[in-house]
Structure formats: C-alpha cells, structure tokens
Amino acid sequence: MTTPSIPTPRHDVVDDFHGIAVPDPYRWLEDGASSDTQGWVDAQNRTTRAALDAIPARAQWHADLVGFMELPVVMAVQVRGDRLILLERERGAQQSRLVVRPLDDPASSCVVVADPAAGTGDAAAAVDWFDASDDGELVAYGVSEGGTENSVLHVARSTDGSDLGEHIPNCRAASIAWDPDGTGFHYTRYPEDDEYHRTVHHHVLGADWRDDPTIWAEHPTPQTWPNVSASDDGRYLLVAAMVGWSRTDLHLLDRETGVWTAIQVGIDAVTDLQFDGDRLIGTTTLDAPRGRVIAVDLDEVGNWTTLVDERDDVVDQLVPTADGFLLATSNTGIGSIERHHRDGGVDVVEGLGVSTVLQLAADRTAGVELAIVTGFDVPATIHRLDGATAVEIYPSRDDDIVPELTVTHVEYPSADGTAIGLFLIHRADLEPGPDTPTILNGYGGFAITESPLWSPTIASWCTAGGLYAIAGLRGGFEHGEEWHAAGKRANKQNVFDDFHAAADWLVAEGLTTRERLAIAGGSNGGLLVGAALTQRPDLCRAVWCAVPLLDMVRFPNFLIARLWTDEYGDPDVAEEFGWLWGYSPYHRVREGERYPAVLFTTAEGDTRVDPLHARKMAAALQFAAADQDDRPILFHQEGRAGHGVGKPVGKRADEQADVLAFFSWQLGL
C-alpha cells in the first residue's frame, strides 16, 4: 500500500508576518465549500476507505468496539428530591437521551424527557446539556444536530416529557439559573452569526425570546465566557465570566436593589463559587495554584474565609450539601472524594480505586449526595454517598464483559528533568515487552487533567494484547495551575518535549520498540502529535491525528479559535508569532523526510477546530512523503459529525475501527 497519489495543486501563496515570509501552498483547501476542496475530500475519502477496508482485522475491531460501546453509561446527573434527572445512553442505544428515574430504584422505571435521535430519526441529533428547575418539575436542555453543538434550548415537563414550546437558538453550552418559582430563568446565548460575545439574558416561560432583556454583556474580551447561577431565594445572581483559561471575573447582582458588586475582577485566578444559604462557597486558585476551598459572605463579598488550605492534591470540584460540602480532588489524575461536615469532620470516601470523579451532585433539602465515577475498566456509574462509603446505584455493572486490566502509574524524566506521570494499561495476564504494540496518547493543554476514563478503544486494544500509555504532560492540571502555565504560550515546547520523552522512555524501558509504537491525539492533542511527527519523525511508526490544530499561524481566523489565543498566543503579536512559528506543524513539514504512517480524521460539522487544518497538513505530508510506499499518509473527513460530542455509537465504532485497524496493520498486532 502506498501514499495516495492524489494530485493536490500547490499555489504560490506567501504571507508576511512581522517581516517573515510564511508560505501557504494549500491555502485553497481552507475553503471547505468550494467544489475544488469538496472534490479533493471525496477523492481522499475514497482512497482512505479502500485502504482501511482492505485490512482483514478491521471487521473484528469493529465488532469488539461495538460490544464495549453498547454498555450503558451515564454522562451527567442532577437530583431533585426523590428523582434523578440524567443524561444516559442505555444498553445497545446509538445515542444518549434525557430521562427521569426514581432515586431509590433507578432501573425500575423511566420517563423519557428528550430523545432527539429517536424523535427525528437522525442518530446525529443529540442532547448537549440540561438543567432542572429547583423542584425538578421542568427541565431546560439543549439539542444540536450533526455534531455542531450549536444548541437550541428547549423546556419540557419532567413528569411526562411534554414540550412547552420554548425554542431558543444559539445556546451553545448554555448556563441556566432557574427562578425559584420555575416561571423563568437566566441563561446564556450568543448573538446571531457570532462565535463570540456570549451574553446573559432572562427569559419568562411563554414570552418571545427575542424580547428577553440582556442582564450582562460586559466583555473584557470578545471571547469572554459567562456562566450564571442564582441564590435559593432568587435575590442574587452570580455571573462567573471566564477570561481565557486562567482567570475568572465574578460579578454579583442584588436583584432587589439592582446593584452589581465585583467579587473578583482582572485577577489571574480561577474561582468557582456556588450559593450556600447566606454565603458563597467554592474553590479558587488565588494564592493556591493547586486550589483551596473558600467561603464568601454575601453581605461583605470582600470577606473570604479559607475552609480547606492548599495541599498536594489538586482541588477539582465542590458541591454544597445539607451538612457541609462534597470535595473531589485528584493526585496525578487519580480521583478521590471527601465529605466535609459543618462541625469540621471529614469522611474520605473509600473503595473508588484508580478512578476519576466525573461529577458531584447533591440535593441539600433532601440530603442526597451522589457522584459519577469512572475508570479505565469501569464505565461511568452513579454512586450514592453515605459516610465513607460509595454505593453503585445505576447502571448495573457488566463485569463479565469489561476486561480485567492492570493499571500502573509511573513517572519518567522530561528533557529538562521534570518528572512526568504516565498511565500504563494492559491486559492483566500480559507482561509488556519489546514486541508489544503500544499506543501513546496525550493532550497537554487548557488545564485538562489526563485521568482514568472508560474507553472502548483502550479496552479493545488491551484485550487484543496491546499496551496503552497516557502521559500527564505539562499544560494540563495534574499538579495545578503552575503545571498548566508551564505548558502554555511561550512554554508550549515543554509539552512536546514531555511527549517525546514518554516515547523514548517506553522504548528505553523495553516496553515496546519504535516500530511497535504509535502516537494518538485529538484537538489540542492533534496539535501535539502533529508537532511530534514533524519535530521527531523517528519517534514512532504510526500516528492518528484527529480534529487537529496544525496551522498555528492562521488558527485564530477560523470558527471559535480566537478563544484559544490565551493558551497558545496571538500571531498578530510579534513575540507571540515567534512562539507559534517555531513549532507550527504545517510549516515544519520537510520534503524528503521519512515520516511515520499518518491517519488524519476530521469532520465537516466541527464548529470548534476547522477541518482545514487536517486538509492542509495531509496535503503537505503527502507531497513531502510521496515515496513512502510502506507508510501512507491517509485523510478522512466525516460527514454529519463534529468535534466528537454527540457522535452516535455507529459513527464512533466506524471511526475507532479505522484507527485500530490502521495501528494494528502498521504495528503488527
């Protein structure tokens, strides 16, 4: 099999950035709507489809993946009295649905509030988010189609799923704060045809949303991302506006007086507060890079009290309870839960193992406390907390299907000596060695911690005899905000060095070889593997580069990418252009270099990262590596799909079967 010989015209396009000539021969592939680009994509898809379908093992990979993907999982939960409102994908279903179940016996009955895939016959229609009213009688939720995540807000009754006729557009990842009586809510919305300038409005049920008053629109930057919450009595409204990825501006509105008070503005700290009676309680990185727990007096917002000091563990999330608060923390990505009582007592919840706490939830009135917990060998499951115990209540476990895996966490040195964490996952009866086909994954950005998560892909690969490794690179949040800062902006090369060192360590320790090693990453992780394959072409045998950022000179010009200039830098600023130009993968491709085999995947409905990045990079590599008969450069652009959120099981299985078949072919599994 050879690299596709699809003619891709090269144009003489050169930009000037701060006196540096920047060539862009595949600029024409940025226009996804042009007939030339569509013809190129069709030709690439045909070639890639023929190549991957010819791999004998693909059918078995697909069957294995479907078996794991059809296990029931829970994505999110809220508790209101004796009811659970949850977003779940039931056993064998293609898509998730929004349902209500009884707390005491969740499996006994179910009211379907929203199932857009079934209702429309479109498996790509998905519930993106939801929020129930205080009494649980009504649920606001967002629905998008084709993976766009551009939600339309709906409201339904939780008792029978009947729709109230509220359809508000442009509510991507909306934040909702219900009025106490359930007659309306504050919410966030985007202006029509605008990826930025998200604003806060108030809606009364039954009113025309076009007339909803704007409550907050004070944007320090166009990319500012406000969220809203309200006190139990509805008197106070809190707007928490994310400015970049390391700063939260907090504004408190007294709705009785109409007076706004600034709690935290213009400070590089992430503070997440929730109402708890006559106070706000939450977490902050202010003077505590790993996080601390604070309380803020509503009558005197400058009066902050530290309830839990910063420590070695990273503070991840907090939820107020009837008797104090639940606190989720992590250490090198491994999660734990503490129950803090008002009298100062603390229960450390036992028995969670090597896991991740995806969500905490509580009803203070009913005294109910829940957590969604997952792990590499545990699909996401709701646990009910009581004292130091956590009891699984829904859905039931499938221990006979989920493989027995061995999970180890080790550390290795990066180029500058910094210790980096690495998860190693393999079948329990396997001892990895030089002949073990291995996938190395990473992310390293946006303060996202690499933690134990259920993955049908990992389960399938390990069941077949492979080793899966996940590196906790700088740029994440494994050790708090300082760890994040060490891998962003001018420090981005640290992330790539950390990843290179992980691959080198795996080989040096005799766990695999270069010819048996693949690297994988998506989104910011796609940038990671793009940088790795251009900086270290010798690093591995194969690469999966999914929904990636790769042209780091022009990235802010497309979709919502200007949100990310705080993380990467802004090419319009001379100094910051230098950071980006130094590693931009698209511009680092060199003719005649021997590259790994690469599979690029992207989606036409991606509203986060424009598919142009993958198109341009694939064309550049195919030109540079035209003589690589044994290491093809493949590209596939999926229709009616987006960045990955809301993708139905069938599409997920198709994509991951392609990836694992590609890797097994290249690595010899």
Order of alpha helices (4+ residues) and beta strands (2+ residues): beta-beta-alpha-alpha-beta-beta-beta-beta-alpha-beta-beta-beta-beta-beta-beta-beta-beta-beta-beta-beta-beta-beta-beta-beta-beta-beta-beta-beta-beta-beta-beta-beta-beta-beta-beta-alpha-beta-alpha-alpha-beta-alpha-beta-alpha-alpha-beta-alpha-beta-alpha
